[in-house]
Amino acid sequence: MAEQNNDEARLALNLSKIKHKVLVLSGKGGVGKSTVAVNLAVALATAGKKVGLIDIDLHGPSVPKMLGIENMPLDGSQNSIKPFVVGDNLLVMSIGFLLKNQDDAVIWRGPLKMGVIKQFLSDVDWGELDYIVVDSPPGTGDEPLSIAQLIPDADGAVIVTTPQNVAIQDVRKCITFCSQVNLPVIGVVENMSGYVCPHCGEHDDFFGKGGGEEMAADMSVPFMGRVPFESGVVEAGDSGRPFVISNPESEAGKVFASMAASLLTLKGRKAPVITGTGNLKIAVPVDGGKVSEHFGHAEKFLAFEVDRTKNTVSGPEELQPPEHGVGVIPEWLAGEKVGVVLAGGIGQKAKDIFTEHGIEVVTGVAEKDPAEAVKSFLGGALASKGEACSGHDHGGGCGGPGGCGGNS
């Protein structure tokens, strides 16, 4: 159980260092989803953002081919794997790097897929990223469900379709899937929207046109744009030079750049960014094995040590507090080099002292288990209510006699 908790804490810590998480999905295969994912990631990296690109299409990884990095070796240690670095700002991970032969078939069932995807997120040394773009296989099966569950604070999904009804029908299911797993839809991309003649530049809508935009309007989700079919897109994918770089002035290249620019305005969801290196100590007041509602009168504190370099969480170490007194416990925790305090309730005086010492305080913690509270904090699912207890005279504001404002 302890090992499982540490795995989940490491996952939460890794994700906390990534500001924006974007999933690229589609309900239908062959619509150009990987092409969209690769070009969006490269366009963001070209804009100066630090970007990670994960290829979780375990049965048909195509990202390494599209970037011209097939058969490249990965570095790593016993505890982590280094992603392959492309240029200055793009880091890439794909099952394709781990296959002995590119013709090898991956024949895995759901739990094993879930485990590999989790390792891509928790055991790969991504460092601090502005964006991570996830190229998911088509459909609403194991991989999309796993990634949606593993990244609960994802900014949302970019949904790729082509204009034809046969694709639209399946992509509508993908949008319903997003709703069911509480994943916002960033927007719909209509790929292969008309053919641009490489000789005369005229358009021919042999795949149809506008089906994706109509579907987006019908399902009340944003529409990001139409990417025309250009022969250069195919050549770029086969040659390992993303279209947004090889043909930036083409119509498709401009659309990719425009869609990437829209991602630059994402406001993100509530995950905190745990920056810096070295260790971070998180202290939790505890009564009877549960997070205490009374900070100043907790029977003990549990301290969890977060190694921000190795992405590990150790502990807890049990800390016995000194006798209660005004400001005593905050000063004592500052001396213990605590960086974050997670509490049910706490007095304003105590909060002020923590602030003076540069210690972050999260109040209103609802989790009962201290380790779960730490995981929730690292995963961005724990936000302070910003409230402090009024003092010793409150009758039940934070749970009873003595109250959580014991240090105020």
Secondary structure, 3 states (H helix, E strand, C coil): CHHHHHHHHHHHHHHHCEEEEEEEECCCCCCCHHHHHHHHHHHHHHCCCCEEEEECCCCCCCHHHHHCCCCCCCCECCCCECCEEECCCEEEEEHHHHCCCCCCCCCCCHHHHHHHHHHHHHCECCCCEEEEEEECCCCCCHHHHHHHHHCCCCCEEEEEECCCHHHHHHHHHHHHHHHHCCCCEEEEEEEEEEEECCCCCCEECCCCCCHHHHHHHHCCCCEEEEEEECHHHHHHHHHCCCHHHHCCCCHHHHHHHHHHHHHCCCCCCCCCCCCCCCEEEEEEEEECCEECCCHHHCCEEEEEEEECCCCEEEEEEEECCCCCCCCHHHHHHHHCCCCEEECCCCEHHHHHHHHHCCCEEECCCCCCCHHHHHHHHHCCCCCCCCCCECCCCCCCCCCCCCCCCCCC
